[in-house]
Amino acid sequence: MGGDFGPPALVAGSVMALREYPRIEKLFLVGDSPKIEAELKKHACNDGRVEIVHSTQVVEMSDKPVESVRRKKDSSISRAVDLVKHGSADAVVSAGHTGAAVASTTIKLRTLPGVERPGIASVIPTESNLFVLIDAGANIDAKPMHLLQYGIMGSVYSRHVLGFENPCVGLMSIGEEDVKGSEFTREVFKMLKESQLNFRGNIEGHDLFAHPVEVVVCDGFVGNVILKTCESVGDAVFKWLKHELMKTKVRMAGAYLAQGAFRTIKKKVNYETYGGSPLLGVNGICIIAHGASTPLAIKNALRVAAESIEHEVNPHIVEEIRRYNETTAPLEPAIP
Amino acid sequence: MGGDFGPPALVAGSVMALREYPRIEKLFLVGDSPKIEAELKKHACNDGRVEIVHSTQVVEMSDKPVESVRRKKDSSISRAVDLVKHGSADAVVSAGHTGAAVASTTIKLRTLPGVERPGIASVIPTESNLFVLIDAGANIDAKPMHLLQYGIMGSVYSRHVLGFENPCVGLMSIGEEDVKGSEFTREVFKMLKESQLNFRGNIEGHDLFAHPVEVVVCDGFVGNVILKTCESVGDAVFKWLKHELMKTKVRMAGAYLAQGAFRTIKKKVNYETYGGSPLLGVNGICIIAHGASTPLAIKNALRVAAESIEHEVNPHIVEEIRRYNETTAPLEPAIP
């Protein structure tokens, strides 16, 4: 029921995914069943893998995350997470209230063994790379240990899903030198440096695209601001360019000849291609789709969910967190 | 002595400013005098308004801000701030270590009456607007009251220097609804709402360019990340576009015809045009120039310094802060 375009976009994207991914065994559509049925009818979809799960409530954007879990027990997100909890589904995809998706998965599924707090891993394209920004907005009041674990979980995702063998981790800070940053980031810096991660050190906003690392670690507030600022600047530049190109006939002719260049970039930076961001660290798969998700974005969010299962992201996270805890755990006191 | 390009760029920019702004009465160049003299000679500059002030030390990027003020008493930034402190100069411009410029002005000049902490006000262009981002990196561990005052100081700058009659203030947060954000931003939200500022509410990263306000309020960590991320994305898009446009002869022909569009935008987003960001709230004028300042950027940083004096930014800030404190001060207890 979530997302700016509601059931029409969500159902259309689901139908696309069913056609394209034969490996999907079952697809639950959770929400107001008459609405969902009407949408399925529009697409003439009678795929036997679809099962509608009726729910009567919707989490509104003004609802508080934790309260929404407690009070709206029959919300679509809550019911969808229940399907994962009870083993009927492997993953949940939501384009609705991010906070509610984070709260309901964290409360109902709990975190993976050893993981303190889940974090949203957004994949961001550069000209020559793909980097993971973690946390993109799940955990607003983070502790240093959470960011260390984001470094571990982001590296797992970069390695096993995106295919970077030895992903390089950067800590988002202000100033590159080791001594720079806030009290909080300096603490995280020490922990990352002592870990076995491939840690490059502090990075700044201008490094994101000029000297990209594969994993950018930050708290959820900063990560959310970065994610939305990147989107905003990119959109603004292309819109502005379009206006300028329309101003004279000569420029319009030029734009026509050069259109291939614009298309290549627009395609590569299109968030619809990336579909959704996994919430890493919960005991189950949860994909946070963009609020403004189109059917194409929803289809790809379902693909991202499938990839997380296929590449065994969660077992790898559990293993890496365990390994970290073992190597840094305090020594047992000697038996006297 | 600061900045990535050191005395050559700083002196060249100063010479440009002297030629262009006859109203500059005196220009102190503070640093290693043989180096400065050699640069002045290159430009055949024997302007009587120039006075070289020799200093023997330089703050390095790895120095800690407050320590640099205490230990390097003969650094160029320290000596330059002394000139303002003793009334010889009205303003100081630095392209060096931002933290050192903030610390030395705050320690030596103190803040304006009523101002708790200074903040860097960066001016950022959009297609149709100019907005002030405050704080862009002076105050890493900010309190809610500091951000309220940034709203006031940013509004003063927008009104009196940039010419927006009733500047609209947005609080950088995650989620637009009043209840969204961190504990910290929710506290600031309440204070801004109760103030007499033209407060629009929470804004998110994607609003920066899509629905721009005139003043964006945030803490120095977040502001610095935003500023550098905007720069990074903008640069990356243009660089990428250039590569794509060079890939075929047809695209190259198109780019040639459309070049006017690219030039218009590049000129408007060029940080060199904005030159420097005022550190608002110190008792004196301090302009933080970009580390990578070219001569053009330095010339414009000197212009920004002059504008702050001419438009009486500091007296207006004192007045507005006083007015805020009067209207929100607790009532005197009634005399029994």
HADDOCK unambig.tbl for C-alpha pairs under 7 A between the chains (distance, minus, plus):
assign (segid A and resid 62 and name CA) (segid B and resid 177 and name CA) 6.13 0.50 0.50
assign (segid A and resid 127 and name CA) (segid B and resid 240 and name CA) 6.36 0.50 0.50
assign (segid A and resid 140 and name CA) (segid B and resid 182 and name CA) 5.92 0.50 0.50
assign (segid A and resid 141 and name CA) (segid B and resid 182 and name CA) 6.87 0.50 0.50
assign (segid A and resid 174 and name CA) (segid B and resid 221 and name CA) 6.66 0.50 0.50
assign (segid A and resid 174 and name CA) (segid B and resid 224 and name CA) 6.64 0.50 0.50
assign (segid A and resid 174 and name CA) (segid B and resid 225 and name CA) 6.93 0.50 0.50
assign (segid A and resid 177 and name CA) (segid B and resid 62 and name CA) 6.19 0.50 0.50
assign (segid A and resid 182 and name CA) (segid B and resid 140 and name CA) 5.94 0.50 0.50
assign (segid A and resid 182 and name CA) (segid B and resid 141 and name CA) 6.89 0.50 0.50
assign (segid A and resid 204 and name CA) (segid B and resid 225 and name CA) 6.80 0.50 0.50
assign (segid A and resid 205 and name CA) (segid B and resid 225 and name CA) 5.11 0.50 0.50
assign (segid A and resid 205 and name CA) (segid B and resid 228 and name CA) 4.41 0.50 0.50
assign (segid A and resid 205 and name CA) (segid B and resid 229 and name CA) 4.26 0.50 0.50
assign (segid A and resid 205 and name CA) (segid B and resid 232 and name CA) 6.65 0.50 0.50
assign (segid A and resid 206 and name CA) (segid B and resid 228 and name CA) 4.83 0.50 0.50
assign (segid A and resid 206 and name CA) (segid B and resid 229 and name CA) 5.47 0.50 0.50
assign (segid A and resid 206 and name CA) (segid B and resid 231 and name CA) 6.43 0.50 0.50
assign (segid A and resid 206 and name CA) (segid B and resid 232 and name CA) 4.45 0.50 0.50
assign (segid A and resid 208 and name CA) (segid B and resid 232 and name CA) 6.82 0.50 0.50
assign (segid A and resid 209 and name CA) (segid B and resid 232 and name CA) 6.04 0.50 0.50
assign (segid A and resid 209 and name CA) (segid B and resid 233 and name CA) 6.71 0.50 0.50
assign (segid A and resid 209 and name CA) (segid B and resid 236 and name CA) 6.13 0.50 0.50
assign (segid A and resid 210 and name CA) (segid B and resid 232 and name CA) 6.90 0.50 0.50
assign (segid A and resid 210 and name CA) (segid B and resid 236 and name CA) 6.99 0.50 0.50
assign (segid A and resid 221 and name CA) (segid B and resid 174 and name CA) 6.65 0.50 0.50
assign (segid A and resid 222 and name CA) (segid B and resid 222 and name CA) 6.25 0.50 0.50
assign (segid A and resid 224 and name CA) (segid B and resid 174 and name CA) 6.63 0.50 0.50
assign (segid A and resid 225 and name CA) (segid B and resid 174 and name CA) 6.93 0.50 0.50
assign (segid A and resid 225 and name CA) (segid B and resid 204 and name CA) 6.79 0.50 0.50
assign (segid A and resid 225 and name CA) (segid B and resid 205 and name CA) 5.09 0.50 0.50
assign (segid A and resid 226 and name CA) (segid B and resid 226 and name CA) 6.71 0.50 0.50
assign (segid A and resid 226 and name CA) (segid B and resid 229 and name CA) 6.94 0.50 0.50
assign (segid A and resid 228 and name CA) (segid B and resid 205 and name CA) 4.40 0.50 0.50
assign (segid A and resid 228 and name CA) (segid B and resid 206 and name CA) 4.83 0.50 0.50
assign (segid A and resid 229 and name CA) (segid B and resid 205 and name CA) 4.25 0.50 0.50
assign (segid A and resid 229 and name CA) (segid B and resid 206 and name CA) 5.46 0.50 0.50
assign (segid A and resid 229 and name CA) (segid B and resid 226 and name CA) 6.94 0.50 0.50
assign (segid A and resid 229 and name CA) (segid B and resid 230 and name CA) 6.93 0.50 0.50
assign (segid A and resid 230 and name CA) (segid B and resid 229 and name CA) 6.92 0.50 0.50
assign (segid A and resid 230 and name CA) (segid B and resid 230 and name CA) 6.96 0.50 0.50
assign (segid A and resid 230 and name CA) (segid B and resid 233 and name CA) 6.28 0.50 0.50
assign (segid A and resid 231 and name CA) (segid B and resid 206 and name CA) 6.44 0.50 0.50
assign (segid A and resid 232 and name CA) (segid B and resid 205 and name CA) 6.66 0.50 0.50
assign (segid A and resid 232 and name CA) (segid B and resid 206 and name CA) 4.46 0.50 0.50
assign (segid A and resid 232 and name CA) (segid B and resid 208 and name CA) 6.82 0.50 0.50
assign (segid A and resid 232 and name CA) (segid B and resid 209 and name CA) 6.03 0.50 0.50
assign (segid A and resid 232 and name CA) (segid B and resid 210 and name CA) 6.90 0.50 0.50
assign (segid A and resid 233 and name CA) (segid B and resid 209 and name CA) 6.70 0.50 0.50
assign (segid A and resid 233 and name CA) (segid B and resid 230 and name CA) 6.27 0.50 0.50
assign (segid A and resid 233 and name CA) (segid B and resid 233 and name CA) 6.54 0.50 0.50
assign (segid A and resid 233 and name CA) (segid B and resid 234 and name CA) 6.72 0.50 0.50
assign (segid A and resid 234 and name CA) (segid B and resid 233 and name CA) 6.71 0.50 0.50
assign (segid A and resid 236 and name CA) (segid B and resid 209 and name CA) 6.11 0.50 0.50
assign (segid A and resid 236 and name CA) (segid B and resid 210 and name CA) 6.98 0.50 0.50
assign (segid A and resid 240 and name CA) (segid B and resid 127 and name CA) 6.35 0.50 0.50
assign (segid A and resid 241 and name CA) (segid B and resid 261 and name CA) 6.64 0.50 0.50
assign (segid A and resid 244 and name CA) (segid B and resid 261 and name CA) 4.95 0.50 0.50
assign (segid A and resid 245 and name CA) (segid B and resid 258 and name CA) 6.61 0.50 0.50
assign (segid A and resid 245 and name CA) (segid B and resid 261 and name CA) 5.62 0.50 0.50
assign (segid A and resid 250 and name CA) (segid B and resid 257 and name CA) 5.93 0.50 0.50
assign (segid A and resid 250 and name CA) (segid B and resid 258 and name CA) 6.85 0.50 0.50
assign (segid A and resid 251 and name CA) (segid B and resid 257 and name CA) 5.51 0.50 0.50
assign (segid A and resid 251 and name CA) (segid B and resid 258 and name CA) 4.14 0.50 0.50
assign (segid A and resid 253 and name CA) (segid B and resid 254 and name CA) 6.92 0.50 0.50
assign (segid A and resid 254 and name CA) (segid B and resid 253 and name CA) 6.92 0.50 0.50
assign (segid A and resid 254 and name CA) (segid B and resid 254 and name CA) 3.60 0.50 0.50
assign (segid A and resid 254 and name CA) (segid B and resid 255 and name CA) 5.82 0.50 0.50
assign (segid A and resid 254 and name CA) (segid B and resid 256 and name CA) 6.95 0.50 0.50
assign (segid A and resid 254 and name CA) (segid B and resid 257 and name CA) 4.65 0.50 0.50
assign (segid A and resid 254 and name CA) (segid B and resid 258 and name CA) 4.83 0.50 0.50
assign (segid A and resid 255 and name CA) (segid B and resid 254 and name CA) 5.82 0.50 0.50
assign (segid A and resid 255 and name CA) (segid B and resid 258 and name CA) 6.26 0.50 0.50
assign (segid A and resid 256 and name CA) (segid B and resid 254 and name CA) 6.95 0.50 0.50
assign (segid A and resid 257 and name CA) (segid B and resid 250 and name CA) 5.94 0.50 0.50
assign (segid A and resid 257 and name CA) (segid B and resid 251 and name CA) 5.51 0.50 0.50
assign (segid A and resid 257 and name CA) (segid B and resid 254 and name CA) 4.65 0.50 0.50
assign (segid A and resid 258 and name CA) (segid B and resid 245 and name CA) 6.62 0.50 0.50
assign (segid A and resid 258 and name CA) (segid B and resid 250 and name CA) 6.87 0.50 0.50
assign (segid A and resid 258 and name CA) (segid B and resid 251 and name CA) 4.15 0.50 0.50
assign (segid A and resid 258 and name CA) (segid B and resid 254 and name CA) 4.85 0.50 0.50
assign (segid A and resid 258 and name CA) (segid B and resid 255 and name CA) 6.27 0.50 0.50
assign (segid A and resid 261 and name CA) (segid B and resid 241 and name CA) 6.63 0.50 0.50
assign (segid A and resid 261 and name CA) (segid B and resid 244 and name CA) 4.95 0.50 0.50
assign (segid A and resid 261 and name CA) (segid B and resid 245 and name CA) 5.62 0.50 0.50
